[in-house]
Amino acid sequence: MSDLPLLPPDTGVMLCGHGSRNQLAVGEFAVLAEALKQRLPGIPVEYGYLEFANPVIHHGLDRLRAQGVSHVLAVPGMLFAAGHAKNDIPAVLRTYEAAHPGLRITYGRELGVDLKMLRAAGDRIREGLAQSPRQIPLAETLLLVVGRGASDPDANSNVAKVMRMLWEGLGFGWGEVAYSGVTFPLVAPALDHAARLGYRRIVVFPYFLFTGVLVNRIYDAAEAAQAKYPGIEILNAPYLDDHPLVIDTVLDRIREMLVGQNLMNCAMCKYREQVLGFEAEVGLRQESHHHHVEGIGGGLENCPCGGDCDSSCRDQAFCEKHGLPWTPLHTHGHGHSHAHEPQGHALLARPVQAASPSSGFDQRADEGAATAAGAKEHAHPHDHHHHPYPHAKHPHGPVTLPRIPGKLARAEREK
C-alpha cells in the first residue's frame, strides 16, 4: 500500500540527485531511489543526476513520459537549498518542460532542517559512539558536524542549526561546525580549534546523504587529527545514507507538493533579500552552470580506486597511466552547441507550484522568467560564471583546501 494518497494515473515521481564520480555514492543514491519505489507501489518513480553520473535527470524524465506520466512531482535530493536546488536543477527541469508541451512539472523543496532528519542524524551519531570501547561521558565529548558548504549563507546557517539541535538533543559537552569546502571553517582548522577546547573525545559527523570524495576527505582529516592529537579520541560517525527517516522525509516533500506547501525559505534567500555581506546578489541572473559536466563519469570502471573515487582521476598523469578519461573540472572550452535557458530568480526562490490545474512552474514573465522561445543556441566558450564568494580568501576557508589529487595519484607520484 502506498504511503501517499491515491494519485491520478498520469502522475509520477522524479528524484533528482547531484551525482558523483564516486560509484559507491551513485550506487547508494540508487538504493534510496529503489527504497522510495517500494514505498510507492503502483506509482512511477525514476531518478537522475545533475552531473558526473548516469542516468542524468532528463533520462529519468524520459522514462516517466514513456510510462504515460504527464505530471511529474520532482524532489531535489538535497539536504539544503543552495545553488543546485535553487538554480541548476530548476534550470534542467524548466528546459525539459518547455521542450515537451503537455508535460507539467511540480518542483518540491529540499529536505531541509527537519525533525525526522535530525532523528536519523542522531541514530548515525550513536552508531559512531558505539564504535569505541572507551567509557567517556557525553559531557566530555565534542560533536563536530561537517556540512557540504555553499556560497549561500542561508544553507550554511542551516548546518549550524542542525549542529545545535543535535548538540542539545543528545547532550554533548560542546558542539562545533565545519564545512568540506566553499565556505569556512574547513575541517582541518575546525579540528585544530576543537582539540584546544579540552574535551576527551571528538565525534566527527558528516551531515551528508551519501559517501563520496568529500566524505572521504572529511574522514582523512579526522585521521590526520587523531595522529596530531593522540591524547584525544576522535571518532568518525557514519553519514545519513538510506536511513528510513530520510525516505520518510522525501515522502513528506511529495505530500507537500500535493497540497501546495512546497515552499522554500524565500525570507532568507540572497537572491531576493538584502542578506548581510551578499547584497550584490539580489536579483542576480540565475542559470545552470553544470550542463558541461552532465553525464560525465563513465569510463572509470577500470580505475584502481575500485569505484570509491578519491579524486585521483583529476590528475592528468594518473589518468594517462591507467588509460582513463581525463576531464578538467568546470572547463567551458568544448565546442558543442546546445540550448541553454536562463532562469528568473522567481523560479529559484519560489520554484514551485501547487498541484493545481495550472501548468508548469509558477513563473511570471515580469520577473525575468524564460520561455522556450527565449532559449538560445550558443557554443562554448561562454561568459556565465559563478558570482564570487565574498570570503573566498578567509584564512580558514576555501583557499586552504586546494583541489589536490587523491591518495592514489599522490602515492604514485611519491614512488
Secondary structure, 3 states (H helix, E strand, C coil): CCCCCCCCCCEEEEEEECCCCCHHHHHHHHHHHHHHHHHCCCCCEEEEECCCCCCEHHHHHHHHHHCCCCEEEEEECCCCCCHHHHHHHHHHHHHHHHHCCCCEEEECCCCCCCHHHHHHHHHHHHHHHCCCCCCCCHHHEEEEEEECCCCCHHHHHHHHHHHHHHHHHHCCCEEEEEECCCCCCEHHHHHHHHHCCCCCEEEEEECCCCCCHHHHHHHHHHHHHHHHCCCCEEEECCCCCCCHHHHHHHHHHHHHHHHCCCCCCHHHCCCCCCCCCCHHHCCCCECCCCHHHCCCCCCCCCCCCCCCCCCHHHCHHHHHHHCCCCCCCCCCCCCCEEEECCECHHHHHCCCCCCCCCCCCCCCHHHCCCCHHHCEEEECCCCCCCCCCCCCCCCCCHHHCCCCCCHHHHHHHHC
